[in-house]
Amino acid sequence: MIERKIVAQKLKEKEIETFVFSFLGRESCSHIKMQRTPLGEKITIYTSRPGLIVGRKGGNIKKITETLKTKFGMENPQLEVAEVENPNLDAASVSRSLISALQRFGAKRFKALAYRALENTMNAGAKGIEVVIGGRGVPGERAKTWRFTAGYLKKSGDISENFMDRSYEACNLRSGTIGIKVSILHPDVILPDDITVKAKTVAVVQEEIKKAEDVAVEEKLKEQPKKKRTRKVKSKSEDGNNKEEWIQEYAGRRNEK
C-alpha cells in the first residue's frame, strides 16, 4: 500500500510539472520543486525570466492556481517564482537554449552552438560540462551521436549520482528529432580528491630550500670514505743524525711507519 501511494504521488507530481511547463513554455522554465507544508502544497518554479512567468499583474500565477484546484484537486496550492542566478550553470537552461538556437538557426550549425554552450558554461565557473547531441535530425546519412566535453566530470560514484546537474530534452525539427543531454559539475561541489595548498612567502620557501640543501651536503660528506694523505717530515734519530720519513694522516690522525 505504501509503495502504491508513493508511485501515485510521483505520477501526480509529474502530471503537474508537465502542465506547468506546457502552460508557461518549457523554454522559459528551468524546473519546478514541490513540497508539502501545513498550509498546503508549495510549488516553486525556477526560471531565468521571472517577469515572463508571473505575467501582467500576476495573471499567469492566478490561472495556474485555479487550474491546479479544479483539475488536480489541490486545496490550497501556493506558487512561488524563484530566479536562477546563473542560467549558464543550470543544465535545463543550457539544454533549452540549445533547443531554441537549433529551431532558429537549423541543425547544420549544431557544432558551433554546442561549443558556444561549453564556452559560456566554463566561463561561468563550472568545473566541467558535457553536451551530447544525437538523433535523426543531426545532419548525415544515419542517426549519429556527437559528444562535446570541457573541463572535469565524474562518470561514476557518489558525486556523479547525487551532485551532477543533468537535463534531457528533445528538439523537433523538419529533418527529424534531436535529443540533447547536458551534464554540468557545479563549481561549489567539493570533490574527494581535491588538494588545498597553503600559500607561503618567498622568504620562507627560500629558507626551507637552503636548509634542505645543507642537510643533503652533510649527509653526502658523511657517506664519503676518508682519504689517506702522506707527507714528508724531518726528524732526528737516536744517534743525533737528521733523517726523513713519510707519515700517513687520516682526517687529523697521524700514523708513523
C-alpha positions in Angstrom: 0.0 0.0 0.0 2.8 2.4 0.9 4.5 1.8 -2.4 1.3 2.4 -4.4 0.8 5.7 -2.6 4.4 6.8 -3.4 4.0 5.9 -7.0 0.7 7.7 -7.3 2.2 10.8 -5.7 5.1 10.8 -8.1 2.8 10.4 -11.1 0.7 13.3 -9.9 3.8 15.5 -9.4 4.9 14.6 -13.0 1.5 15.5 -14.4 1.6 18.9 -12.6 5.1 19.5 -13.9 4.0 18.7 -17.4 1.0 21.0 -17.1 3.1 23.9 -15.8 5.7 23.5 -18.5 3.0 23.3 -21.2 1.2 26.4 -19.9 4.3 28.6 -19.4 6.5 27.0 -22.1 9.5 24.7 -21.4 12.0 27.2 -22.8 11.1 29.8 -20.1 11.2 27.3 -17.1 14.1 25.5 -15.7 12.5 23.1 -13.2 9.9 23.0 -10.5 10.0 21.8 -6.9 7.0 20.6 -4.9 6.8 20.5 -1.1 4.1 19.7 1.4 3.5 22.3 4.1 0.9 22.6 6.9 -0.8 25.4 4.9 -1.0 23.3 1.7 1.2 22.2 -1.2 4.0 24.6 -2.2 5.2 24.7 -5.8 8.3 26.7 -6.6 9.0 27.5 -10.3 12.7 28.1 -11.1 13.3 30.3 -14.2 15.8 32.8 -15.6 13.0 35.1 -16.7 10.7 35.6 -13.6 8.8 38.5 -15.2 7.7 36.4 -18.1 6.4 33.6 -15.8 4.5 35.9 -13.4 2.8 37.7 -16.2 1.0 41.0 -16.2 -0.3 41.7 -12.6 0.3 38.1 -11.8 -2.2 36.8 -14.3 -0.3 33.6 -15.1 0.0 32.6 -11.5 -3.7 33.1 -10.9 -4.6 31.0 -13.9 -2.2 28.2 -12.8 -3.6 28.2 -9.3 -7.2 27.9 -10.4 -6.3 25.1 -12.8 -4.5 23.2 -10.0 -7.5 23.5 -7.8 -10.1 22.3 -10.4 -8.1 19.8 -12.4 -5.8 18.2 -9.9 -7.9 18.7 -6.7 -5.4 20.7 -4.7 -7.0 22.5 -1.8 -4.5 25.4 -1.3 -1.7 25.4 -3.8 1.0 28.1 -3.2 3.0 29.1 -6.2 6.4 30.9 -5.9 8.7 32.0 -8.7 12.5 31.7 -8.0 15.1 33.2 -10.3 18.0 31.1 -11.5 21.1 33.2 -10.6 23.3 32.0 -13.5 21.5 30.3 -16.4 24.8 29.1 -17.8 25.3 26.8 -14.7 21.8 25.3 -15.0 21.6 22.2 -17.2 18.0 22.7 -18.0 18.5 26.3 -19.1 21.5 25.3 -21.2 19.6 22.5 -23.0 16.6 24.6 -23.7 18.7 27.5 -25.0 20.2 24.9 -27.4 16.7 23.9 -28.5 15.7 27.5 -29.2 19.0 28.1 -31.1 18.6 24.9 -33.2 15.0 25.9 -34.1 16.2 29.3 -35.1 19.4 28.5 -37.0 18.8 24.9 -38.0 20.6 21.7 -37.3 23.6 22.4 -39.6 25.1 24.7 -37.0 24.8 22.3 -34.1 28.6 22.0 -33.6 29.1 25.8 -33.3 26.1 26.0 -30.9 27.4 23.2 -28.7 30.9 24.7 -28.5 29.4 28.1 -27.6 27.4 26.4 -24.8 30.6 24.8 -23.5 32.5 28.1 -23.5 29.7 30.0 -21.8 29.4 27.4 -19.0 33.1 27.2 -18.4 33.4 31.0 -18.3 30.7 31.0 -15.7 32.9 28.9 -13.4 31.8 25.3 -13.9 34.2 22.5 -13.2 33.1 20.6 -16.2 30.3 20.2 -18.8 29.2 17.5 -21.3 26.8 18.0 -24.2 25.5 15.0 -26.1 23.5 15.7 -29.3 22.1 12.8 -31.4 19.2 11.6 -33.4 17.8 11.5 -37.0 17.8 15.3 -37.1 21.6 15.6 -37.0 23.0 16.2 -40.5 24.2 13.0 -42.0 23.1 9.8 -43.8 22.5 7.9 -40.5 21.5 8.8 -37.0 24.6 9.8 -35.2 25.6 10.9 -31.7 28.1 13.8 -31.1 29.7 14.3 -27.7 31.2 17.7 -26.7 33.1 17.9 -23.4 35.1 20.5 -21.5 36.7 20.6 -18.0 36.5 17.8 -15.4 33.5 15.5 -15.0 32.6 12.5 -12.8 31.2 9.5 -14.6 30.5 7.2 -11.6 30.4 7.2 -7.9 28.5 9.4 -5.3 29.5 12.7 -7.0 28.0 11.5 -10.3 24.8 10.1 -8.8 23.9 12.9 -6.4 25.8 16.1 -7.3 25.8 16.2 -11.1 23.2 18.5 -12.7 21.6 16.7 -15.7 18.9 17.6 -18.2 17.3 15.6 -21.0 15.4 17.4 -23.8 14.1 16.7 -27.3 14.0 19.1 -30.2 11.6 18.5 -33.0 12.8 19.8 -36.4 11.8 19.3 -40.0 14.7 17.0 -40.5 13.8 14.9 -37.5 14.0 14.8 -33.7 17.2 15.7 -32.0 17.9 14.5 -28.4 20.0 16.8 -26.2 21.7 15.7 -22.9 23.5 18.2 -20.8 25.6 17.3 -17.7 27.2 20.1 -15.5 29.5 19.8 -12.5 28.9 22.9 -10.4 31.9 24.9 -9.0 30.6 24.6 -5.4 30.9 20.7 -5.4 33.7 19.5 -3.2 35.5 16.5 -4.8 37.0 13.9 -2.5 40.4 14.2 -4.3 40.7 18.0 -4.0 44.0 19.1 -2.5 44.5 22.6 -1.0 48.0 24.0 -1.0 48.6 26.7 1.6 50.4 29.8 0.3 53.9 30.6 1.7 56.0 33.7 1.3 59.1 33.6 -0.9 61.5 34.1 2.0 60.1 31.1 3.9 60.4 28.9 0.8 64.0 30.0 0.1 64.9 29.3 3.8 63.4 25.8 3.6 65.3 25.1 0.4 68.6 26.3 1.9 68.1 24.1 5.0 67.3 21.1 2.8 70.4 21.7 0.7 72.7 22.0 3.8 71.3 18.7 5.2 71.9 17.0 1.9 75.5 18.2 1.7 76.2 17.0 5.3 74.8 13.5 4.6 76.9 13.3 1.4 80.1 14.2 3.3 79.4 11.5 5.9 78.9 8.8 3.2 82.2 9.6 1.5 85.2 7.3 2.7 88.2 9.0 4.4 91.2 9.5 2.2 94.8 8.9 3.2 97.4 11.6 2.9 101.2 11.3 3.0 103.7 14.0 3.6 107.5 14.1 4.2 108.8 15.2 7.6 112.3 15.6 9.0 113.3 14.3 12.4 116.4 13.3 14.4 117.4 9.7 15.0 118.7 8.3 18.3 122.3 9.0 17.3 121.5 12.6 16.6 121.6 12.5 12.8 118.8 14.0 10.6 116.5 11.7 8.8 113.5 11.9 6.6 110.4 9.7 6.7 106.9 9.5 5.3 103.9 9.9 7.6 100.3 8.9 6.7 97.5 11.0 8.0 93.7 10.2 8.4 91.5 13.2 9.0 93.7 14.7 11.7 95.2 11.4 13.0 98.9 10.6 12.4 100.4 7.1 11.9 104.1 6.7 11.6 105.6 3.9 9.5 
